[in-house]
Amino acid sequence: MRRTGWVLVAGWLAVLFCAGAVQAAPAGPRASGDPTQYAYLAARLRASPVYVSDQIPREVPRSTAPAFAREARRLGVPTYVMVLPQSSYGSDADGLLAGVHDRLGRRGLYVALSDSGLDAAQTYGVDLPGTADAVSESVYAMPYDATPREVFRHFVEVVTSGQAHQRAEEARAAHEDEGPDDGPGLHTDTTERENQSFVTGIAVLGIPLSALLVTVHALQRRRVRRAAAAGGGGRVPTARGGTQGGGKKAGGGKQAGKAVGNARQRPVAGPGPFPRARLLPLMAGAAVLGGLIAFTASQVFDDTTSGDGSRPTAADMRARIDRVSAGLRRDPLYVDPESRSTLDGAERDRLRERLRELDVPVVIAAVPTPPDDESGGSTELLAKQVHDRLRRDALMVFADPSTGGIELVNYSPRVDDSYLVDRPRDLTYTGPAEEQLGRHLDELLTYVDKAPRAKTGGSPYEPPPADDPVEEKALPGLFTGDFEPGMVIGTFAAGLVFGLVAAARAVVRWLVGRKRPTAPGAGGAAAPDRPTLAWLRRTARQDLDALTAASEASAAPSEEARRRAWECLDAAALLIDGDSDGRIDADAGPVGLACAVVLARAGRTALGEPAAARQVCHRNPLHGVARRRATARPADGGAARPLPVGEACRVTPGPVLRLRSPGSGGRGGYVPYATLPGPLAALGDGVGIDQLTRDVREYFGVH
């Protein structure tokens, strides 16, 4: 009896237990076969501590899971990493981590990553200081274009640094100061590559061309100065009616007025264009410089792809297609296990029952189509790929669990889909997916049941292929795109730089010329105490030109003034134009040039003040006329006596004129002019201009 009682009690308990289990179980024969999101992800992490979704192969290929695992091992605690589309988390990534941990039942660090970065990280049963701060620091510090793998690597570095809190505070302060969109990107994108190409084009052509133009300009200016210093491009006045040169006769005093009045200038060609023999090496050097700049740019802007270098394999690109196709072979309703469930058990059973009752084949795939999936976010392409795997015709319905959107792709020859598209409530349903997706799908099946049956079916248009994931990340070449427009701008920039350099050089020369301390000469002309050979040549040409112009402009000079001016002009020509060709001789030395300058200035003074042109300053004859005398020792070392001085040396005697010695080619040392051979030395003893002109004529044997 006792044994029978125990059997009866056990039987009643079994009946009650079974009844409760039946009451608690979801209705429908297939409800227990649909795993929840938590259970599905927990099962994946039980197989491997890193799970990468197959829905985002363009951004995070599944083949990169070992790289995440290597970084996770650096943390020193059990780490479980999930990389899913952002839509899989919704707004509660922490809740997803908690649910997965409950299903998995293992202690460790749980990390949720998505295609937008680090979403959450939680520790369960382990101590890992700085985890929360590392999450905050990664959110604030990482650039917007960092990939999940790069974000996770940075997260690990912050946690293991031991300074997670300090770095989080610094990142938060920088974020508040700069704003969310002010930081630079981590990778080179197409827009940045276009900017790099543009700048490279400007540099490759603009810098060498600027250097070439400025160099040629500087060399040409130096040629002009040398030509001017050598007499090429200068003009020496000559007196008609007389002869010049050693041993030649010049016109007498009776012809002086006519000779000076008829003085003319004989133009001489300048240095000419820049020689081609020197231009070609400069152009070759500019080309080499351009090549070096191009090579340097190719080394600096060496990115060839945008991203962290991950490349999806063929298996990565077909993984989701295989998963969805296999699911639809088993069941006409496939719900993505990685996404948050928006269809409860009753709704799923209702949809499966409706699908079985239809007389046309219809399949429903509740899966998202993110832009980084294998189809590039194209529902039509996803449908074609699934249809090719199923190898059977059907009306394919794709429902996005996160948005509630529904799209149709008709591969059934028996359904007129124009009827479905023209319904008052069109099929692009939107709204809260949790509340409306099941009802909208049920309404859709009602429309399908009422849709006219087509006699001859068609097929949808062939969708365009998705972009190749490798080519999609590839950057255009540095020397393509905006490189040519950059070269055009570089040409204009080179011209602008050349103009600015030339203008700046002219301004600097003008300012330096204004600030250069010089003693006044006749008519305010400069009178340095140590003139260079180039200065003497230039000044001789200018002063002789001025004397000629003043002689022609003089209305009625006195006989004495005309005579003295002519004699000065004739003597100066003997000193610097021995060939009588109207140009300064190439071998004219400093002594002869200085003497010609003194005579030219004295002759110009004689046209206005004949009496004042009789004496010049004995210390520096370039100072011009001397109207007073001062007691001084002559240059030959004799006794002190009154000697003529100019205004510059009357109060305070200035330095004695020093010239380079003859035969030095203008490069010897400076010595007092009175110690050098030639007629000019006599001025150191105080002789007058008339005596100087006679000495010059006698020096050259002109009678």
C-alpha positions in Angstrom: 0.0 0.0 0.0 2.7 2.4 0.9 4.5 1.7 -2.4 1.2 2.2 -4.3 0.7 5.5 -2.5 4.1 6.8 -3.5 3.4 5.8 -7.1 0.1 7.7 -7.1 1.7 10.8 -5.6 4.5 10.7 -8.1 2.1 10.3 -10.9 0.0 13.3 -9.8 3.1 15.4 -9.4 4.2 14.5 -12.9 0.8 15.4 -14.3 0.9 18.8 -12.6 4.5 19.4 -13.7 3.7 18.6 -17.3 0.6 20.8 -17.2 2.6 23.7 -15.9 5.3 23.2 -18.5 2.7 23.2 -21.3 1.1 26.3 -19.9 4.4 28.2 -19.7 5.7 27.1 -23.1 5.1 29.4 -26.1 2.3 28.2 -28.5 3.2 26.6 -31.8 5.3 23.7 -32.6 8.3 25.8 -33.8 8.5 28.5 -31.1 11.1 26.6 -29.1 13.3 26.3 -32.2 13.9 30.2 -32.5 16.8 31.1 -30.3 16.8 34.5 -28.7 19.5 37.0 -29.4 21.2 36.5 -26.0 21.2 32.8 -26.4 22.5 32.9 -29.9 25.4 35.2 -29.1 26.2 33.3 -25.9 26.5 30.1 -27.9 28.8 31.8 -30.4 31.0 33.1 -27.5 31.1 29.7 -26.0 32.6 28.4 -29.2 35.1 31.3 -29.4 35.7 34.3 -27.1 35.6 36.7 -30.1 32.5 36.8 -32.3 32.4 39.0 -35.4 29.1 39.4 -37.2 28.8 38.3 -40.9 26.6 41.4 -41.6 29.4 44.0 -41.9 32.2 42.3 -43.9 33.2 45.5 -45.7 34.0 47.3 -42.4 34.9 44.4 -40.2 35.5 41.0 -41.9 35.0 37.9 -39.9 38.5 36.9 -40.8 39.8 39.6 -38.5 38.6 37.8 -35.3 42.2 36.5 -34.5 43.4 40.2 -34.4 40.8 41.0 -31.8 41.8 37.9 -29.9 45.4 38.9 -29.8 44.6 42.3 -28.4 42.2 40.8 -25.8 45.0 38.5 -24.5 46.9 41.6 -23.4 44.3 42.4 -20.8 45.2 39.4 -18.7 41.6 38.5 -17.8 39.0 36.4 -19.8 37.6 38.7 -22.4 34.6 38.2 -24.6 34.3 40.5 -27.6 31.3 40.9 -29.8 31.4 43.0 -33.1 27.9 43.5 -34.4 26.0 46.1 -36.5 24.9 49.1 -34.6 21.3 48.1 -35.1 21.8 44.9 -33.2 22.4 46.8 -29.9 19.7 49.4 -30.2 20.1 51.9 -27.4 21.1 49.4 -24.7 24.5 47.8 -25.3 25.0 47.4 -21.6 21.8 45.4 -21.4 22.9 43.2 -24.2 26.2 42.5 -22.4 24.3 41.6 -19.2 21.9 39.3 -21.1 24.7 37.5 -22.9 26.7 37.1 -19.6 23.6 35.5 -18.0 23.3 33.0 -20.8 27.0 32.3 -21.0 27.6 32.2 -17.2 31.3 32.9 -17.4 33.2 35.6 -15.5 35.4 38.0 -17.5 35.4 41.3 -19.4 32.5 41.6 -22.0 33.0 44.2 -24.8 30.5 45.3 -27.3 31.8 46.8 -30.5 29.9 48.0 -33.6 30.7 49.5 -36.9 30.6 52.9 -35.2 33.1 52.2 -32.4 33.1 51.0 -28.8 29.5 50.7 -27.4 30.1 49.2 -24.0 32.4 47.2 -21.8 31.5 45.5 -18.5 33.4 43.3 -16.0 31.7 40.3 -14.4 33.5 38.5 -11.6 36.9 40.0 -12.4 38.8 43.1 -11.3 40.1 45.2 -14.2 40.7 48.8 -13.0 40.1 51.6 -15.5 37.6 49.9 -17.7 34.9 52.5 -17.4 37.5 55.4 -17.9 38.9 53.6 -20.9 35.5 53.4 -22.5 35.0 57.1 -22.0 38.5 58.0 -23.2 38.0 55.9 -26.4 34.7 57.5 -27.1 36.2 61.0 -26.8 39.7 60.5 -28.2 39.3 58.2 -31.1 38.8 59.9 -34.5 35.4 59.5 -36.2 36.9 57.2 -38.9 38.6 54.8 -36.6 37.7 51.2 -37.3 36.4 48.8 -34.6 39.7 47.0 -34.6 41.6 50.2 -34.0 39.2 51.4 -31.3 39.6 48.1 -29.5 43.4 48.2 -29.7 43.3 51.8 -28.3 40.9 50.6 -25.5 43.4 47.9 -24.5 46.3 50.3 -24.5 44.4 52.7 -22.2 43.4 50.0 -19.8 46.9 48.5 -19.6 48.6 52.0 -19.3 47.6 52.4 -15.7 46.5 56.0 -16.4 43.0 55.4 -17.7 41.4 58.0 -15.4 43.9 60.8 -16.3 43.7 60.1 -20.0 39.9 60.1 -19.8 39.8 63.5 -18.1 42.2 64.9 -20.7 40.2 63.5 -23.6 36.9 64.9 -22.1 38.4 68.4 -21.7 39.8 68.4 -25.2 36.5 67.2 -26.5 34.7 70.1 -24.8 37.2 72.6 -26.1 37.4 71.5 -29.7 33.9 70.1 -30.3 32.9 66.8 -31.6 33.7 67.4 -35.3 36.9 69.4 -35.0 39.4 66.6 -34.8 41.3 65.2 -37.8 40.5 61.8 -39.3 42.7 58.8 -38.7 42.7 57.7 -42.3 43.1 59.4 -45.7 39.8 59.5 -47.5 39.0 60.4 -51.2 38.5 64.1 -50.4 41.8 64.3 -48.6 43.6 62.5 -51.4 42.2 65.1 -53.8 43.6 67.8 -51.6 46.9 66.1 -51.5 47.0 65.7 -55.3 46.2 69.4 -55.7 48.9 70.6 -53.3 51.4 68.2 -54.9 50.6 69.6 -58.3 51.2 73.2 -57.1 54.5 72.2 -55.5 55.8 70.0 -58.3 55.5 72.8 -60.9 55.2 76.0 -58.9 58.4 75.6 -56.8 60.8 74.7 -59.6 59.3 77.3 -61.9 59.6 79.9 -59.2 63.2 79.0 -58.6 64.0 79.0 -62.3 62.4 82.4 -62.9 64.1 84.0 -59.9 67.5 82.5 -60.8 67.4 83.6 -64.4 66.3 87.1 -63.3 69.1 87.4 -60.8 71.7 86.2 -63.4 70.3 88.5 -66.0 70.6 91.4 -63.6 74.2 90.5 -62.9 74.9 90.3 -66.6 73.4 93.8 -67.0 75.5 95.2 -64.2 78.7 93.6 -65.6 77.9 94.9 -69.1 77.3 98.3 -67.7 80.5 98.1 -65.7 82.4 97.0 -68.8 80.9 99.8 -70.9 78.6 97.7 -72.9 75.2 99.5 -73.0 77.0 102.8 -72.0 77.6 105.8 -74.2 80.6 108.2 -74.2 80.0 111.6 -75.7 82.4 112.5 -78.5 83.1 116.0 -79.9 82.6 116.4 -83.6 85.3 118.3 -85.5 88.1 116.8 -83.3 89.9 113.5 -82.9 90.4 111.4 -79.8 93.0 108.9 -78.8 96.7 108.8 -78.1 98.7 110.8 -80.6 95.6 112.2 -82.4 94.8 115.9 -82.7 91.7 117.4 -81.4 90.0 120.6 -82.5 91.4 123.9 -81.3 90.0 126.5 -78.9 88.2 128.3 -81.8 86.1 125.2 -82.5 85.3 124.4 -78.8 81.8 126.0 -78.8 80.8 124.2 -82.0 82.3 120.9 -80.8 80.6 121.0 -77.4 77.3 122.2 -78.9 77.3 119.3 -81.4 78.2 116.6 -78.9 76.1 113.4 -79.4 75.7 110.0 -77.9 76.3 106.8 -79.8 73.9 104.0 -78.5 75.4 100.6 -77.9 73.4 97.3 -77.5 72.8 95.9 -74.1 73.9 92.4 -72.9 71.2 90.7 -75.0 68.9 87.8 -74.2 69.9 85.2 -71.6 72.3 82.7 -73.4 70.7 79.4 -74.2 73.8 77.5 -73.2 73.3 78.7 -69.6 69.5 78.4 -69.7 69.4 74.7 -70.5 71.3 73.6 -67.4 69.0 75.7 -65.3 66.0 74.1 -66.8 67.4 70.7 -66.2 68.0 71.6 -62.6 64.4 72.8 -62.2 63.2 69.5 -63.7 65.4 67.6 -61.2 64.0 69.7 -58.4 60.4 68.9 -59.6 61.2 65.2 -59.6 62.6 65.4 -56.1 59.5 67.2 -54.9 57.3 64.6 -56.6 59.3 61.7 -55.0 59.1 63.4 -51.6 55.3 63.8 -51.9 54.9 60.2 -52.9 56.7 59.2 -49.7 54.8 61.6 -47.4 51.4 60.9 -48.9 52.0 57.1 -49.2 48.5 55.9 -48.2 47.0 53.6 -50.8 43.8 52.6 -49.0 41.4 54.1 -46.5 40.9 52.0 -43.4 43.0 49.7 -41.2 44.1 47.5 -44.1 41.5 44.7 -43.5 40.4 42.9 -46.6 37.3 40.6 -46.6 37.8 37.2 -48.1 35.4 35.5 -50.4 34.1 33.5 -47.4 33.5 36.7 -45.5 31.4 38.1 -48.3 29.2 35.1 -48.7 28.8 34.0 -45.0 25.5 35.9 -44.4 24.0 34.8 -47.8 24.7 31.2 -46.9 23.2 31.6 -43.4 20.0 33.3 -44.6 19.6 30.9 -47.5 20.0 27.9 -45.3 17.4 29.3 -42.9 14.9 29.9 -45.6 15.3 26.3 -46.9 14.2 25.1 -43.5 11.6 27.7 -42.8 9.8 30.3 -45.0 10.2 32.7 -42.1 13.7 33.5 -41.2 14.4 35.9 -38.3 18.0 37.2 -37.9 19.3 35.8 -34.6 21.9 38.6 -34.2 19.2 41.3 -34.2 16.9 42.3 -31.4 13.7 40.3 -31.8 10.7 42.3 -32.9 8.4 39.3 -33.6 7.2 37.4 -30.6 6.3 33.7 -30.6 2.6 34.3 -31.4 3.4 36.6 -34.3 5.9 34.1 -35.8 3.5 31.3 -35.6 0.8 33.4 -37.2 3.0 34.3 -40.1 4.2 30.8 -40.6 0.5 29.6 -40.7 -0.4 32.3 -43.2 2.6 31.4 -45.4 1.5 27.8 -45.5 -2.0 28.7 -46.5 -1.0 30.8 -49.5 -1.2 29.2 -52.9 1.9 31.1 -54.1 5.5 30.7 -52.7 6.4 33.5 -50.4 9.4 33.7 -48.0 10.1 36.3 -45.4 13.6 37.3 -44.2 13.6 39.6 -41.2 17.2 40.7 -41.6 18.8 44.2 -41.7 20.7 45.5 -44.8 23.4 47.8 -43.4 25.5 49.7 -45.9 28.6 47.6 -45.0 27.1 44.3 -45.8 28.0 42.1 -48.7 25.4 43.8 -51.0 26.4 47.3 -50.1 23.0 47.9 -48.5 21.1 46.9 -51.7 18.0 44.8 -50.9 17.6 43.9 -54.6 21.1 42.5 -54.7 20.7 40.6 -51.5 17.4 39.1 -52.8 19.2 38.0 -56.1 22.0 36.3 -54.2 19.6 34.5 -51.8 17.4 33.5 -54.8 20.5 32.0 -56.6 21.2 30.0 -53.5 17.6 28.7 -53.0 17.2 27.9 -56.7 13.5 28.3 -56.5 11.1 31.1 -57.4 9.2 32.9 -54.7 8.0 36.3 -53.7 10.8 37.5 -51.4 9.9 39.8 -48.5 12.7 41.6 -46.6 11.8 43.2 -43.3 14.3 45.2 -41.3 14.0 44.4 -37.6 15.4 47.7 -36.5 13.4 50.1 -38.6 10.3 48.1 -39.5 10.8 48.8 -43.2 9.5 46.2 -45.7 10.6 45.6 -49.3 9.5 43.2 -51.9 11.5 41.5 -54.7 9.2 39.3 -56.9 10.8 36.2 -58.2 7.4 34.4 -58.4 5.9 33.9 -61.9 2.4 33.8 -60.4 2.1 37.1 -58.5 1.2 40.4 -60.1 3.2 42.7 -57.9 1.8 45.8 -59.5 -1.3 45.2 -57.4 0.7 45.2 -54.2 2.6 48.4 -55.1 -0.7 50.2 -55.9 -2.4 49.4 -52.6 -3.6 52.5 -50.6 -1.2 51.6 -47.8 2.1 51.1 -49.7 4.6 48.5 -48.7 7.3 50.8 -47.5 6.2 50.5 -43.9 7.9 52.6 -41.3 7.4 53.1 -37.6 8.3 51.4 -34.4 9.4 47.9 -35.4 8.6 46.4 -32.0 4.9 47.4 -32.3 4.1 47.2 -36.0 6.4 44.8 -37.9 4.3 41.7 -37.1 1.0 43.5 -38.0 2.4 45.0 -41.2 3.7 41.6 -42.4 0.3 40.0 -41.7 -1.4 42.8 -43.7 1.1 42.2 -46.5 0.2 38.5 -46.7 -3.5 39.5 -46.9 -2.6 41.7 -49.9 -0.6 38.8 -51.5 -3.6 36.5 -51.0 -5.9 38.9 -52.8 -3.4 39.8 -55.6 -4.3 38.7 -59.1 -2.4 35.7 -60.3 -0.3 36.3 -63.4 -0.5 34.0 -66.4 3.1 34.5 -67.3 5.5 35.7 -64.7 8.4 37.9 -65.1 11.6 38.6 -63.1 13.0 41.7 -61.5 15.5 43.8 -63.2 19.1 42.7 -62.8 20.5 44.8 -60.0 23.9 46.4 -60.5 26.8 44.6 -58.8 28.0 45.9 -55.5 31.3 47.8 -55.3 34.3 45.6 -54.9 35.3 45.9 -51.2 39.0 46.2 -52.0 38.5 48.8 -54.7 36.0 50.6 -52.5 38.7 51.3 -50.0 41.5 52.0 -52.5 42.6 55.6 -52.9 43.2 57.2 -56.3 46.8 57.8 -57.3 48.6 60.9 -56.0 49.3 62.1 -59.5 45.8 61.8 -60.8 42.6 63.8 -60.3 43.3 67.3 -59.0 47.0 67.0 -59.7 46.7 68.7 -63.1 44.6 71.6 -61.9 47.2 72.0 -59.1 49.9 72.3 -61.8 48.0 75.1 -63.5 47.6 77.0 -60.2 51.3 76.3 -59.6 52.2 78.1 -62.8 50.3 81.2 -61.8 51.7 81.0 -58.3 55.2 80.9 -59.7 54.6 84.0 -61.7 53.2 85.7 -58.6 56.2 84.7 -56.6 58.6 85.9 -59.3 56.8 89.3 -59.4 56.9 89.7 -55.6 60.6 88.8 -55.4 61.5 91.2 -58.2 59.4 94.0 -56.6 60.9 93.3 -53.1 64.4 93.3 -54.6 63.8 96.6 -56.2 62.4 98.1 -53.0 65.4 96.8 -51.0 67.9 98.3 -53.4 66.1 101.6 -53.3 66.0 101.6 -49.5 69.7 100.6 -49.3 70.6 103.2 -51.7 68.8 105.8 -49.7 70.5 104.8 -46.4 74.0 104.4 -47.9 76.2 107.2 -46.4 77.9 109.2 -49.2 79.5 112.6 -49.4 77.9 115.1 -51.7 79.5 115.8 -55.0 78.7 118.3 -57.8 75.0 118.8 -58.2 74.4 116.5 -55.2 76.1 113.5 -56.8 77.5 110.7 -54.6 81.2 110.8 -53.7 82.4 107.8 -51.9 86.0 107.7 -50.6 86.6 104.1 -51.8 84.6 103.7 -55.1 84.3 100.4 -56.8 85.2 99.8 -60.4 81.5 99.3 -61.3 80.5 102.5 -59.5 83.2 104.5 -61.3 82.1 103.1 -64.7 78.4 103.8 -64.0 79.1 107.3 -62.6 81.4 108.2 -65.5 78.8 107.4 -68.0 76.0 109.2 -66.1 78.1 112.4 -65.5 79.3 112.5 -69.1 75.7 112.2 -70.3 74.7 115.0 -67.9 77.5 117.2 -69.2 76.5 116.6 -72.8 72.8 117.3 -72.0 73.7 120.5 -70.1 75.9 121.7 -73.0 73.0 121.3 -75.4 70.5 123.0 -73.1 72.8 126.0 -72.3 71.3 129.1 -74.0 74.4 131.3 -74.4 77.3 130.2 -72.3 80.3 132.5 -72.1 83.4 131.8 -74.1 85.3 130.8 -71.0 82.6 128.4 -69.9 82.3 126.9 -73.4 86.0 126.4 -73.6 86.4 124.9 -70.1 83.4 122.5 -70.7 84.8 121.4 -74.0 88.2 120.8 -72.6 86.8 118.8 -69.7 84.7 116.7 -72.1 87.6 116.2 -74.5 90.0 115.2 -71.8 87.5 112.8 -70.2 87.0 111.1 -73.6 90.8 110.7 -74.0 90.9 109.0 -70.6 88.1 106.4 -71.1 87.5 106.1 -74.9 90.9 105.7 -76.5 89.3 103.7 -79.4 87.0 106.7 -80.3 84.0 104.2 -80.6 81.7 106.1 -78.2 82.0 103.4 -75.4 83.9 103.2 -72.2 87.0 101.1 -72.9 86.9 97.6 -71.4 90.4 98.1 -69.9 89.7 101.6 -68.4 91.2 101.6 -64.9 90.0 103.2 -61.7 92.4 106.1 -62.0 91.3 107.1 -65.5 87.6 106.6 -64.6 87.9 108.7 -61.5 89.7 111.5 -63.4 86.9 111.4 -66.1 84.3 111.8 -63.4 86.1 114.8 -61.9 86.4 116.4 -65.3 82.8 115.7 -66.2 81.5 117.3 -63.0 83.9 120.3 -63.3 82.7 120.8 -66.9 79.1 120.8 -65.9 79.8 123.3 -63.1 81.7 125.5 -65.6 78.5 126.0 -67.7 76.8 127.7 -64.8 79.7 129.1 -62.7 82.9 129.4 -64.9 85.0 130.8 -62.0 83.9 128.2 -59.5 85.1 125.3 -61.8 88.8 126.2 -61.5 89.6 124.1 -58.4 88.4 120.8 -56.9 88.7 119.3 -53.4 92.3 118.1 -52.9 91.3 115.4 -50.4 88.6 113.8 -52.6 88.3 115.3 -56.0 85.0 113.5 -56.5 83.5 116.0 -54.0 83.5 118.5 -56.9 84.4 122.2 -56.9 86.3 123.9 -54.1 85.3 127.5 -53.3 87.5 127.8 -50.3 91.0 126.9 -49.1 92.2 125.4 -45.9 95.8 125.0 -44.6 96.8 121.4 -45.1 99.9 119.3 -45.9 100.0 118.3 -49.6 100.1 114.7 -50.6 103.8 114.8 -51.5 104.7 115.6 -47.8 105.8 119.2 -48.3 105.2 122.1 -46.0 101.6 122.9 -45.0 100.0 125.5 -47.2 96.4 126.6 -48.2 94.9 124.0 -50.4 91.4 123.9 -52.1 88.7 122.0 -50.2 85.0 121.3 -50.9 82.2 122.0 -48.6 82.3 118.4 -47.2 85.9 118.9 -46.0 85.9 122.6 -45.1 84.9 122.1 -41.4 86.0 118.6 -40.8 88.4 117.1 -43.4 87.0 113.9 -44.8 88.9 110.8 -45.7 91.3 110.9 -48.7 90.1 109.4 -51.9 91.5 105.9 -52.3 91.5 103.9 -55.5 92.6 100.4 -56.5 96.0 100.3 -58.0 96.3 100.0 -61.8 96.8 96.5 -63.3 94.8 94.8 -60.5 91.7 94.4 -62.6 89.7 96.4 -60.0 90.5 93.8 -57.3 93.7 95.2 -55.7 94.0 97.1 -52.5 92.9 100.7 -52.0 95.7 103.3 -51.9 95.6 107.1 -51.8 94.9 108.5 -55.2 97.9 110.9 -55.1 100.3 108.0 -55.0 99.0 106.5 -58.2 100.5 107.3 -61.6 98.5 109.6 -64.0 97.3 113.2 -64.2 94.8 112.7 -61.3 97.6 112.7 -58.7 98.4 116.3 -59.4 95.1 117.3 -57.8 96.5 116.3 -54.4 99.0 119.2 -54.7 96.1 121.6 -55.4 96.4 122.2 -59.1 93.4 123.5 -61.0 91.1 122.0 -63.6 92.7 123.9 -66.5 96.1 122.4 -65.5 94.5 119.0 -65.2 93.1 119.1 -68.8 96.4 120.2 -70.1 98.2 117.4 -68.2 95.7 114.9 -69.7 96.2 116.1 -73.2 100.0 116.0 -72.7 99.7 112.5 -71.1 98.1 111.2 -74.2 100.3 113.2 -76.6 97.5 115.4 -78.0 98.6 118.8 -79.1 
